[in-house]
Every structure is written in C-alpha cells, then in structure tokens.
C-alpha cells in the first residue's frame, strides 16, 4: 500500500470528511440561491444571480454537491478554497483580524478543508475513483 493511498481507516475518515464538508457547504449555496433554511438575510430571500453573492451561491451549492459525491474533487476544492479566502478577506477581515470576533470561522475552516481536499483528492470511495478505475 502506498503512502498516498493510506490505510483503510484513513480512507474511511478521508471520505467521511469529504462528505460532511460537502454536505455542510452546499447548504450555504442553497440559502443564497433558493432561500432555503431561513433565506438569505431574511426568510425566503435569495441573492441576485448576477451579484457576487449569487456567484458564491452557485459555487457553494454545486461545488458542495460535487465535493459530497467526490466528483472532480481536486479542481473543485481548489476553486472553493479560493472562494472562501476571498469571502474571508472581503467580508470578515475588515471587521477585525480574529475569526472569533469577525465571524469568519466558517470561511477559514472551509478554505483550509478545501485546500486539504485539493491536495489529497476525493478518496477511495468517491466518483473520482470510480472514473479512474474505468479508465484503467
């Protein structure tokens, strides 16, 4: 077994991590795009699609679903890490440098979670792996 593939427990945890992170993330997009879970800023409200928040909603909803199922994990995770870094520095950092005070914990967490997934990949139990096996 190679060092990059990892043992069974490591693979299970990697895949659980990917699924949970993706599952939590698409919900942020659903709020912005569809007004689900209490709406965007107020009940039922959605973000304008042509706005920065609308684009963020598209990335978050569809990117979160792709991460959850493990499809195109590396490039999608890299893009989402960048989106979260931009979100942090645009919306949170101007209110102070400490995440606990500027409410930027989620943006920071997601940015680093996605960087990890961009480097590590979707794992053995992802659609990326199914596609890789089909091409072998």
N, C-alpha and C positions, 0 to 999 in steps of 0.2 A: 504494500500500500504506500503510495507516495505521500510526501509531506503536504502537498497541495490539496489532496483529496480528503484527508482526515479520516479518523475512525468513525464507527457507526454513531456513537453518542454525539460526536462533534457535528456530523452531518445532520442528525435529527435536530439538534439545537440550532444550527445554522438555518435550516428550513423553517423551524418554528419562529425564529427571529424574523426572517424574511416575511413570513405570512402575517405575523402580528403587526409588524411595522407597516406593511402594505395595507392591511385591513384598517388600521387606525388612520392612515394617511388619506385614503380615498374619501373618508368621511368629511375631511376638511374641504375637499373639492365639491362634494355633494351639497354642503352648506352653501357654498358660493354659487354653484350652477343651478341648483334646484330648490334652494330654500329649505331643505330637509333639516331635521334636528334643531328646530328653533329658528332657522333662517339666518341670513347674512345681515348682521347688525340689528335686525328686528324680525319678528315672526313672519315667515313666508317671503321675505325679501330675498332677491338674488342680486348678484353682481352683474354689471353690464358686460356682455361678452367681449366687446372691443376695448375694455379697460384693462389695466394692469391686474386687477383682482379677477377679472374674467379669464384672462390668460392663466393666472395662477390656479384658478378653479379647474380649468381644462387639464393642466399639467398634474394637479393633485388627484383629480378623480380618475382619469385614465391611466396616469402613471402609477397611482396606488393600486389599481386593479392589475396592471402588468406586473408590478412587484409581487403582489399577493400570489399570483399564479406562477411567477418565475419565468416570464417571457421577456426576452431582450433585457434581462436584469442589469447587466453591466452598463450599457449606454443609458438606459432609463434612469438608473440610480445616479449616474454621474450628472445627468441633467437636473434631476430633482435635488441633488446636493447643492448645485449652483443656485437653483431657485430658492432654497431655504437660506443660503448665505445672503442672497440679495434681500430676501424678506427680513432677515435679522438686521442687516445694516441699514435698510431703508425705513423699517417700521419700529424697530425696538431700540437699537443702539443710540439713536438721537435722544432717547429718554433716560439715558444713563448707561454706564458700561457693565453693570452687574445684571445678569439674566434674571435673577430673582426679583429685582426691582423694576426692570423694564418689561417683564412678562415675556421674555424671549427664550424661555427654557425649551419649549416645544420646537422652535425653529432651530435652535442649537443642537438639540438631540437628533432631530430628523436629518440635519445636514451631515452630522458625523455617522449616523446609522447608514445613510445612503452612500457616503464615501466608503464605508466598510463593505457594503454590498457591491459597489462598483469594483472594488479591488478583489473581492472574494468570489463573486458570482452568485448564481441562484441556488446552487447546491444540487445534490444528487436527486432530490425529489421535486424538480422543477420542470416546467415545459422546455426550458433551455436544454436540459439534459435529455429529454425525450427527442428533441430535434437533433441534438448532437449524435445520439445513438442511431437515428435514422440515416444520417449522412455517412456514418462509418461503414 
